């Protein structure tokens, strides 16, 4: 889910960072399936023995994702879930707890869909809490937040406030484009993750 425009550079950065944390056989979640680009990336990254769960509340998003996966021969590695990402724990098997190598969020609206249907701060923050709880100690949460649409700036501000409240429980690699309405990439890991997490200036 995202407005079109400057998606590719930040998406490429997110994918590169996530790929460094994923190995064949890994478990991963696409929290906002959208048109399936991130889902396909994760399915390729986890390999034939891995598993991906892709969430979306919109049927057209799941249909587009299914077509993309089928064209790539990746359907067996992905379970598509018609539910909000805040319900992550209700749809993942208990054995996946503490084992997720990556969780990707692409906030905003569905490209080509209803621009009035956007991700909401309350459900996004609930999903982030859940993602961190299910994350592997060396796992990564990637969040692309888009501020240039109605509600986007408020959601980003809510993310910033949440990070402040979570304090040392979450470490953050923060990349931001220079303009005020540019999208922001947040790379998050658990506070108990081995090693440090760089903080990059905008």
C-alpha positions in Angstrom: 0.0 0.0 0.0 1.5 3.3 -1.0 1.1 6.3 -3.2 3.0 6.1 -6.4 6.1 8.2 -7.0 9.3 7.8 -5.0 8.5 4.2 -4.0 11.3 2.4 -5.8 14.5 3.8 -4.1 13.2 3.3 -0.6 11.7 0.0 -1.4 15.1 -1.1 -2.8 16.8 0.0 0.4 14.2 -1.9 2.5 14.5 -5.1 0.4 18.3 -5.0 0.7 18.2 -4.6 4.5 15.6 -7.4 4.8 17.5 -9.7 2.4 20.5 -9.5 4.7 18.4 -11.0 7.6 16.7 -13.7 5.6 18.1 -17.1 4.7 16.4 -20.1 2.9 13.8 -21.7 5.2 13.0 -18.5 7.0 9.6 -17.3 8.1 8.4 -13.8 7.1 5.3 -11.6 7.0 4.0 -9.0 4.5 1.7 -7.0 6.7 0.3 -5.0 3.8 0.2 -7.2 0.7 -1.1 -4.5 -1.7 -0.3 -5.5 -5.2 2.1 -8.3 -4.1 5.5 -6.8 -4.8 6.8 -7.2 -1.3 5.1 -10.6 -1.0 6.9 -11.9 -4.0 10.2 -10.5 -2.8 9.8 -12.3 0.5 8.7 -15.5 -1.1 11.8 -15.5 -3.3 14.0 -14.7 -0.3 12.7 -17.5 2.0 13.2 -20.1 -0.7 11.3 -23.4 -1.3 11.5 -24.4 2.4 10.4 -21.0 3.8 7.0 -19.6 4.5 5.4 -16.2 4.0 2.1 -14.9 5.4 0.6 -11.9 3.5 -2.2 -9.8 5.1 -4.6 -7.4 3.5 -8.1 -6.2 4.3 -8.9 -5.6 0.6 -10.0 -8.4 -1.7 -8.6 -6.8 -4.8 -5.2 -6.6 -3.1 -5.1 -10.3 -2.3 -6.3 -11.2 -5.8 -3.5 -9.1 -7.4 -1.0 -10.7 -5.0 -2.2 -14.2 -5.9 -1.8 -13.5 -9.6 1.7 -12.2 -9.1 2.7 -15.2 -7.1 1.1 -17.6 -9.5 3.0 -16.0 -12.4 6.2 -16.5 -10.5 5.5 -20.0 -9.4 5.6 -19.0 -5.7 2.1 -19.8 -4.5 3.2 -22.7 -2.4 5.4 -20.6 -0.2 2.7 -18.0 0.7 -0.5 -18.0 2.7 -2.8 -15.1 1.8 -4.8 -13.8 4.7 -7.9 -11.6 4.3 -7.5 -9.8 7.6 -6.0 -6.7 9.1 -2.3 -6.9 10.1 -3.3 -6.2 13.7 -4.6 -9.8 13.8 -1.2 -11.2 13.0 -1.1 -13.4 16.0 -4.5 -15.0 15.3 -3.3 -16.3 11.9 0.2 -17.4 12.5 1.0 -20.9 13.9 2.4 -20.9 17.5 5.6 -22.4 16.2 6.4 -19.1 14.4 6.5 -17.1 17.6 10.0 -15.6 18.0 11.0 -16.9 14.6 10.0 -14.3 12.1 13.0 -13.1 10.1 11.2 -10.1 8.6 7.9 -8.2 8.7 7.3 -5.6 6.0 4.8 -2.7 6.3 4.0 -0.5 3.3 1.6 2.1 4.7 -0.9 4.3 2.9 -3.4 3.2 0.3 -3.6 0.5 -2.4 -2.2 1.7 -5.7 -5.0 1.6 -8.3 -7.5 1.2 -5.5 -9.7 3.4 -3.3 -7.4 6.2 -2.1 -9.9 6.8 0.8 -9.0 3.5 2.3 -5.7 4.0 4.1 -3.9 2.3 6.9 -4.8 3.7 10.3 -2.4 4.6 13.2 -4.3 2.5 15.8 -4.2 -0.7 13.8 -0.7 0.0 12.5 0.7 0.4 16.0 -1.0 -2.7 17.2 0.4 -4.7 14.3 3.9 -3.3 15.0 3.7 -4.4 18.6 2.6 -7.9 17.5 5.4 -8.0 14.8 8.1 -7.2 17.4 6.7 -9.8 19.8 6.9 -12.5 17.0 10.2 -11.4 15.6 13.4 -13.4 15.8 16.1 -11.7 17.9 18.0 -11.1 14.6 14.9 -10.2 12.6 13.9 -6.9 11.0 10.7 -4.9 10.7 10.6 -2.6 7.7 8.1 0.3 7.7 7.6 2.5 4.7 5.4 5.5 5.8 4.0 7.9 3.2 3.2 11.4 4.4 2.0 13.0 1.2 -1.6 11.9 1.3 -4.5 12.6 3.7 -3.8 10.9 7.0 -0.3 10.0 6.1 1.4 12.7 8.2 -0.7 11.8 11.2 0.2 8.1 10.9 3.9 9.0 10.7 3.6 11.2 13.8 1.9 8.3 15.6 4.8 6.1 14.6 7.3 8.5 16.0 5.4 8.9 19.2 5.2 5.1 19.5 9.0 4.7 19.0 9.6 7.3 21.8 7.3 5.5 24.2 8.9 2.1 23.4 12.3 3.5 24.2 15.1 0.9 24.4 12.7 -2.0 23.6 13.0 -1.0 19.9 16.1 0.0 18.0 15.7 1.9 14.8 17.6 2.5 11.6 15.9 5.6 10.2 16.2 6.8 6.6 14.3 9.8 5.5 14.2 11.8 2.2 14.9 15.5 2.6 11.5 17.0 1.6 8.7 17.5 4.1 6.2 15.2 2.4 8.7 12.5 1.3 8.2 8.9 2.4 10.1 7.6 5.4 11.7 4.2 5.8 12.0 2.9 9.3 14.0 -0.3 9.9 13.3 -1.7 13.3 14.7 -4.5 15.4 14.1 -5.7 19.0 16.0 -3.9 21.7 17.5 -7.2 22.8 18.9 -7.9 19.3 22.6 -8.6 19.1 24.8 -5.7 18.1 23.8 -2.1 17.5 21.5 -0.3 15.2 22.7 2.7 13.3 20.7 6.0 13.3 21.0 7.8 9.9 20.4 11.5 9.6 17.7 12.6 7.2 
